[in-house]
């Protein structure tokens, strides 16, 4: 023990542990998207090697190097955790959070710290012991927490108000089809001047109930879908601004939502044609590309990433600098090409599932990232050239979005007809969007992000529990009330706006 204390008093091991702790923190927060094996990726090793270089400098260049080790540690921490630091400053002193103010203030503080360190004259054993002990404890605790989390298998606990018994008399097939980012017809009329009543009339003629004043509860996909499948509002919102951690946590939590677990207990087969993992069906055919950029995940909180993301558009940055921090536009276009192939294949897969005969009732969740960007299709369902899939201009986005809406309508017409026609037993069909268009230029239009599509087909045509202004979180509360004889109260319809 004395030898450990002696070593902790002599060398700044905390410079080695700071990047290790940061990477372990990512493993803890983003597992299984980011696991121990990803610690060997180049982006992860960049931080480790930086820590080694700082340690080597402070160890070899004595005594000045040792004196400056604490200052180097502070610089390292500010770099790695710049985004949460800036968010904290913004919550207390908004005017100080601007780059033009915050960066000069940090530089002045660091200059003062380096000057103070230069006066230490090698008198730092207690400081070394404190920081080394602190970082060692934090690192070991994180290792334990990650290991414990990996060993525990999360179980879905059904809420007390939801009966898990066998009380229902009829078990209809349930097809839940999401068209990501599809705005309500009233929004298309108001903002684009486009008359989308044709699709509404078509759905009503097919026997669907079209809730023409419906809304989503969130303006981001994972939170919206999570609340729908949990039959309740999302509980883990820590800030009014969406960030990668909130987005990923909400996406991960969809695997353990209430509805699939409840249906599985009632003998349903869960068929997943979505972009998320579901209980009992954990390999979705589609990927959520936004969550697959591990370079972005690793660097997302850092000073360099924040500056490139927030200020980079003002400068002609070299590709190598961007590539260190996230996927380049060329890499993103290649991913989009693969996603387009999967999108079309998934569309065919939903139709193939509809035509199949199952021995048990099925819950089918299909999720199409349409008319959400990338903007692949024109209004005649032709695919744009690959180089045109990424659109940055706000007005051009709006134009391309409307074109993709028109293409999406052809899929809605086809699926709404096919799913009804293929039914050989009672079948509930829900077409819904998780949120509306989100790239409005004017801030005053942000409220339109919640105006969504909700069209429901009940085989008996009795829609007495539905209402025009229903919000997405109540969708399956109505279904369970009608078909499962569950006495579930409807929640207050409201919306939670997340800045982006």
C-alpha positions in Angstrom: 0.0 0.0 0.0 2.9 2.3 0.9 4.5 1.7 -2.5 1.2 2.6 -4.3 1.0 5.8 -2.3 4.6 6.6 -3.0 4.0 6.1 -6.8 0.9 8.2 -6.7 2.8 11.0 -5.1 5.6 11.0 -7.7 4.0 10.7 -11.1 0.9 12.2 -12.8 -0.9 8.9 -13.6 -4.1 10.9 -13.8 -3.0 12.1 -17.3 -3.2 8.5 -18.4 -6.5 7.8 -16.6 -8.5 10.9 -17.8 -8.9 9.6 -21.4 -9.4 6.0 -20.3 -12.2 7.2 -17.9 -13.8 9.2 -20.8 -13.8 6.2 -23.1 -15.2 3.9 -20.4 -17.9 6.5 -19.7 -18.9 6.2 -23.4 -19.0 2.4 -23.1 -21.3 2.7 -20.0 -23.6 5.3 -21.6 -23.8 3.9 -25.2 -23.6 0.1 -24.8 -24.1 -1.9 -27.0 -23.6 0.8 -29.7 -20.1 1.4 -28.2 -18.4 -1.5 -26.5 -15.0 -2.5 -25.2 -13.9 -3.7 -28.6 -14.4 -0.2 -29.9 -11.7 1.1 -27.5 -9.2 -0.2 -30.1 -10.5 1.9 -32.9 -8.2 4.7 -34.1 -10.4 7.5 -32.8 -10.3 5.9 -29.3 -6.6 5.4 -29.4 -6.1 9.0 -30.3 -7.2 10.0 -26.8 -5.1 7.3 -25.2 -1.9 8.3 -27.1 -2.5 12.0 -26.3 -2.7 11.0 -22.6 0.6 9.0 -22.9 2.3 12.0 -24.6 1.2 14.4 -21.8 2.4 11.9 -19.2 5.7 11.4 -20.9 6.3 15.2 -21.2 5.4 15.8 -17.5 7.5 12.9 -16.4 10.6 13.4 -18.5 10.9 17.2 -18.3 11.4 17.6 -14.5 10.7 19.6 -12.5 8.8 22.0 -14.8 6.9 19.2 -16.5 5.6 17.9 -13.2 4.5 21.4 -12.2 2.4 21.8 -15.3 0.8 18.4 -15.1 -2.3 19.6 -13.3 -2.7 22.4 -15.9 -2.4 19.8 -18.7 -5.1 17.7 -17.0 -7.5 20.7 -16.8 -6.9 21.4 -20.6 -7.6 17.7 -21.3 -10.8 17.8 -19.3 -12.0 21.0 -21.0 -11.3 19.5 -24.4 -13.0 16.2 -23.7 -16.1 17.7 -21.9 -16.4 21.0 -23.7 -20.0 20.4 -24.8 -21.5 19.6 -21.3 -19.3 22.5 -19.9 -20.8 24.9 -22.4 -24.3 23.6 -21.7 -23.8 24.2 -18.0 -22.5 27.7 -18.6 -25.5 28.4 -21.0 -28.0 27.3 -18.3 -26.6 29.8 -15.8 -25.0 32.6 -17.9 -26.4 32.3 -21.5 -24.4 35.3 -22.7 -21.1 33.6 -21.7 -21.8 30.5 -23.7 -21.0 32.2 -27.0 -17.8 31.0 -28.6 -16.6 34.6 -28.9 -16.9 35.0 -25.1 -16.4 31.5 -23.7 -13.1 30.7 -25.5 -11.3 33.9 -24.5 -12.5 33.4 -20.9 -11.2 29.8 -20.9 -7.9 30.9 -22.4 -7.4 33.6 -19.7 -8.2 31.1 -16.9 -5.8 28.5 -18.4 -3.1 31.1 -18.7 -3.6 32.0 -15.0 -3.5 28.3 -14.1 -0.3 27.7 -16.0 1.3 30.7 -14.3 0.3 29.4 -10.9 1.6 25.9 -11.7 5.0 27.4 -12.7 5.4 28.7 -9.2 4.9 25.2 -7.6 8.6 24.4 -7.9 8.1 20.7 -7.7 5.9 20.8 -4.6 3.1 18.7 -5.8 3.1 15.2 -4.0 -0.2 15.8 -2.2 -1.8 17.2 -5.3 -0.6 14.1 -7.3 -1.9 11.8 -4.6 -5.3 13.4 -4.6 -5.8 13.5 -8.4 -4.3 10.0 -9.0 -6.5 8.5 -6.3 -9.6 10.3 -7.6 -9.1 9.2 -11.2 -8.2 5.6 -10.1 -11.4 5.3 -8.1 -13.6 6.8 -10.8 -12.1 4.5 -13.4 -12.5 1.4 -11.3 -16.1 2.3 -10.5 -16.9 2.8 -14.2 -15.3 -0.6 -15.1 -17.5 -2.2 -12.4 -20.6 -0.5 -13.5 -20.1 -1.4 -17.2 -19.4 -5.0 -16.3 -22.5 -5.2 -14.0 -24.7 -3.6 -16.7 -23.5 -6.2 -19.2 -24.3 -9.1 -16.9 -27.8 -7.9 -16.1 -30.6 -8.5 -18.6 -33.2 -5.9 -18.5 -36.7 -7.1 -18.0 -39.9 -5.2 -19.0 -42.2 -4.7 -16.1 -45.7 -4.2 -17.1 -47.3 -1.2 -15.4 -50.0 -2.1 -12.7 -52.7 -0.5 -14.8 -52.1 -2.9 -17.7 -53.4 -6.4 -17.0 -51.2 -9.1 -18.3 -53.8 -11.8 -17.9 -55.8 -13.6 -20.6 -58.9 -11.4 -20.4 -59.3 -10.4 -24.0 -61.6 -12.4 -26.2 -60.3 -11.4 -29.7 -56.7 -11.2 -30.7 -56.5 -9.2 -34.0 -53.3 -9.0 -36.0 -51.8 -5.5 -35.5 -49.9 -3.7 -38.3 -48.2 -0.6 -37.1 -46.6 1.3 -40.1 -44.6 4.5 -39.5 -43.7 7.0 -42.2 -41.0 9.0 -40.6 -41.4 12.8 -40.7 -44.7 12.8 -42.6 -46.5 16.1 -42.0 -50.2 16.3 -41.6 -52.2 17.4 -44.7 -53.2 20.6 -42.9 -49.5 21.5 -42.5 -48.8 20.7 -46.2 -51.6 23.0 -47.1 -50.7 25.8 -44.8 -46.9 25.8 -45.3 -46.4 24.5 -48.8 -49.8 25.4 -50.3 -50.1 21.7 -51.4 -53.5 20.0 -51.3 -52.9 16.6 -49.9 -56.6 15.8 -49.5 -56.4 13.1 -52.1 -54.6 10.7 -49.8 -57.0 11.5 -46.9 -60.0 10.8 -49.2 -58.4 7.6 -50.4 -57.8 6.3 -46.9 -61.3 7.1 -45.8 -62.7 5.3 -48.9 -60.8 2.2 -47.8 -62.4 2.3 -44.4 -59.7 4.1 -42.4 -60.4 6.7 -39.7 -58.2 9.7 -40.5 -57.5 11.8 -37.4 -57.0 15.1 -39.3 -56.0 17.1 -36.2 -53.6 14.5 -34.7 -50.2 15.4 -33.3 -47.0 13.6 -32.2 -45.8 14.2 -28.6 -42.2 14.8 -29.5 -40.4 16.1 -32.5 -37.7 13.4 -32.6 -38.2 9.8 -33.6 -36.8 7.7 -30.7 -38.7 9.7 -28.1 -41.9 9.6 -30.1 -41.8 5.9 -30.9 -40.7 5.1 -27.4 -43.7 6.9 -25.9 -46.1 5.3 -28.4 -44.9 1.7 -27.6 -44.7 2.5 -23.9 -48.2 4.0 -23.9 -46.8 6.8 -21.8 -44.7 9.9 -22.0 -40.9 9.6 -22.1 -39.4 10.1 -18.6 -35.7 10.7 -19.3 -35.6 14.2 -20.7 -32.8 16.1 -19.0 -32.7 19.2 -21.2 -34.8 21.1 -23.7 -32.2 20.5 -26.4 -31.8 17.2 -28.2 -28.3 15.7 -28.0 -26.7 12.5 -29.1 -26.9 10.9 -25.6 -30.7 11.6 -25.3 -31.3 10.4 -28.8 -29.3 7.2 -28.3 -30.8 6.4 -24.9 -34.3 6.8 -26.2 -33.5 4.6 -29.2 -32.0 1.9 -27.0 -34.9 2.0 -24.6 -37.4 1.1 -27.4 -36.2 -2.5 -27.1 -37.7 -2.7 -23.6 -41.1 -1.0 -24.2 -44.4 -2.2 -22.8 -46.5 -2.9 -25.8 -44.4 -5.6 -27.5 -43.9 -7.3 -24.1 -47.6 -7.2 -23.3 -48.5 -8.6 -26.7 -45.9 -11.3 -26.4 -47.4 -12.4 -23.1 -50.7 -12.7 -24.9 -49.2 -15.1 -27.5 -48.4 -12.6 -30.2 -45.5 -13.1 -32.6 -43.5 -9.9 -32.9 -42.4 -9.2 -36.5 -39.9 -6.4 -36.7 -39.6 -4.4 -40.0 -38.3 -1.2 -38.3 -35.1 0.6 -37.5 -35.2 -0.3 -33.8 -34.7 -3.4 -31.7 -37.8 -4.9 -30.1 -38.4 -7.3 -27.3 -38.2 -10.8 -28.7 -37.1 -9.6 -32.2 -33.8 -7.8 -31.6 -32.3 -7.5 -35.1 -34.1 -4.8 -37.1 -33.6 -5.1 -40.9 -32.9 -1.3 -41.1 -30.1 0.6 -39.5 -30.4 4.0 -37.9 -27.4 5.5 -39.7 -27.4 8.5 -37.4 -26.4 6.1 -34.6 -23.7 4.3 -36.5 -21.1 7.0 -36.7 -18.8 5.9 -33.9 -16.2 8.6 -34.7 -19.0 11.2 -34.1 -20.0 9.4 -30.9 -16.4 9.5 -29.6 -15.7 13.1 -30.4 -19.2 14.6 -30.0 -18.5 16.2 -26.6 -15.1 17.5 -27.5 -14.0 21.1 -28.2 -12.8 20.4 -31.7 -16.0 18.6 -32.7 -18.2 21.3 -31.3 -16.2 24.0 -33.2 -16.3 22.1 -36.5 -20.0 21.4 -36.1 -21.0 24.9 -35.0 -18.5 27.0 -36.9 -17.1 24.8 -39.6 -19.5 25.9 -42.2 -17.9 29.4 -42.1 -14.6 27.9 -43.3 -13.3 25.6 -46.0 -12.1 22.9 -43.7 -9.8 20.1 -45.1 -11.4 16.7 -45.5 -8.8 15.0 -43.2 -9.8 17.3 -40.3 -13.5 16.5 -40.7 -12.8 12.8 -41.2 -11.1 12.5 -37.9 -14.2 13.7 -36.1 -17.1 12.1 -38.2 -18.0 10.5 -41.4 -17.3 12.6 -44.5 -20.1 13.5 -47.0 -18.7 10.8 -49.4 -19.0 8.2 -46.6 -22.5 9.4 -45.7 -23.6 9.2 -49.4 -22.3 5.6 -49.5 -24.3 4.8 -46.4 -27.4 6.4 -47.9 -27.0 4.2 -50.9 -27.1 1.1 -48.8 -30.0 2.5 -46.7 -32.0 3.1 -49.9 -31.5 -0.5 -50.9 -32.6 -1.6 -47.4 -35.6 0.8 -47.5 -36.9 -0.7 -50.8 -36.3 -4.2 -49.6 -38.0 -3.5 -46.3 -41.1 -2.2 -48.1 -41.3 -5.5 -50.0 -40.7 -7.4 -46.8 -43.8 -5.8 -45.1 -45.9 -6.8 -48.1 -44.5 -10.3 -47.9 -45.3 -10.6 -44.2 -48.9 -9.3 -44.9 -49.4 -12.2 -47.4 -48.1 -14.9 -45.0 -50.3 -17.0 -42.8 -49.4 -17.3 -39.2 -50.6 -19.8 -36.6 -50.6 -17.0 -33.9 -51.6 -13.4 -34.0 -48.9 -11.0 -35.1 -47.7 -7.5 -34.2 -45.9 -6.1 -37.2 -43.9 -2.9 -36.8 -42.8 -1.4 -40.1 -40.8 1.8 -40.1 -39.9 3.7 -43.3 -37.6 6.8 -43.2 -39.8 8.6 -45.6 -40.5 11.4 -46.4 -37.8 12.3 -44.0 -34.4 13.1 -45.5 -32.2 11.8 -47.3 -34.2 13.0 -50.2 -34.0 10.1 -52.7 -37.2 10.4 -54.7 -38.9 13.0 -56.9 -42.7 13.4 -57.1 -42.8 10.7 -59.8 -40.9 8.2 -57.7 -37.8 8.5 -59.7 -34.5 8.4 -57.7 -32.3 11.5 -57.8 -28.6 11.1 -58.7 -26.6 10.1 -55.6 -24.8 13.4 -55.3 -28.1 15.2 -54.9 -29.3 13.2 -51.9 -27.8 15.6 -49.4 -29.5 18.9 -49.3 -28.3 21.9 -47.2 -30.3 24.9 -48.4 -33.5 25.4 -46.4 -35.7 26.3 -49.3 -34.4 23.4 -51.4 -35.0 21.1 -48.5 -38.7 22.1 -48.4 -39.0 21.6 -52.1 -37.4 18.2 -52.1 -39.4 17.2 -49.0 -42.7 17.9 -50.8 -41.6 15.8 -53.7 -40.7 12.9 -51.4 -44.2 13.3 -49.8 -45.8 12.7 -53.1 -43.7 9.5 -53.6 -44.5 8.4 -50.1 -48.2 8.7 -50.9 -47.8 6.0 -53.5 -46.5 3.6 -50.9 -49.3 4.6 -48.5 -51.9 3.9 -51.1 -50.3 0.5 -52.0 -49.8 -0.7 -48.4 -53.2 0.5 -47.1 -54.9 -1.5 -49.9 -52.6 -4.5 -49.6 -52.8 -4.9 -45.8 -56.7 -4.8 -45.9 -56.9 -7.2 -48.9 -54.5 -9.8 -47.4 -56.3 -10.0 -44.1 -57.8 -13.5 -43.5 -58.5 -12.8 -39.8 -59.3 -9.5 -38.0 -56.5 -7.0 -38.6 -55.9 -3.6 -37.0 -53.8 -1.3 -39.3 -52.3 1.9 -38.2 -50.5 4.4 -40.4 -48.7 7.0 -38.4 -45.8 9.5 -38.5 -43.6 10.0 -35.5 -43.4 13.7 -36.2 -43.7 16.2 -39.0 -41.3 18.1 -41.1 -38.6 19.6 -39.0 -36.4 21.9 -41.2 -38.5 25.0 -41.1 -36.6 28.2 -41.7 -38.8 30.4 -39.5 -38.8 29.6 -35.7 -42.5 30.5 -35.6 -43.2 27.4 -37.6 -41.6 25.0 -35.1 -45.0 24.2 -33.7 -45.8 22.6 -37.0 -43.2 19.8 -36.3 -45.9 18.0 -34.3 -48.6 17.9 -36.9 -48.5 14.2 -38.0 -50.3 11.5 -39.9 -52.6 9.2 -38.0 -54.9 6.8 -40.0 -56.4 3.8 -38.3 -58.3 0.8 -39.7 -60.5 -1.3 -37.4 -62.1 -4.3 -39.1 -65.5 -3.7 -37.6 -65.5 0.0 -38.6 -66.3 1.1 -35.0 -64.2 4.2 -34.2 -66.0 5.5 -31.2 -62.9 5.6 -29.0 -60.9 7.6 -31.6 -61.0 11.4 -32.0 -59.6 13.9 -34.5 -57.1 15.5 -32.1 -55.6 12.3 -30.7 -51.9 12.5 -29.9 -49.6 9.6 -30.7 -49.1 8.4 -27.1 -52.8 7.5 -26.9 -52.8 5.4 -30.1 -52.4 2.0 -28.5 -54.3 2.9 -25.4 -57.3 3.1 -27.7 -56.4 -0.2 -29.4 -56.0 -2.1 -26.0 -59.2 -0.5 -24.7 -61.2 -1.7 -27.7 -59.8 -5.1 -28.4 -58.2 -6.2 -25.1 -61.0 -4.9 -22.8 -58.3 -3.0 -20.8 -59.8 -0.2 -18.7 -57.0 2.2 -19.6 -57.5 5.9 -19.2 -56.3 8.2 -22.0 -53.5 10.6 -21.2 -53.7 14.3 -21.7 -52.7 15.2 -25.2 -49.6 17.4 -25.1 -46.3 18.0 -26.9 -42.7 18.4 -25.7 -40.6 20.5 -28.0 -36.9 19.7 -28.2 -34.6 22.4 -29.7 -32.3 21.3 -32.4 
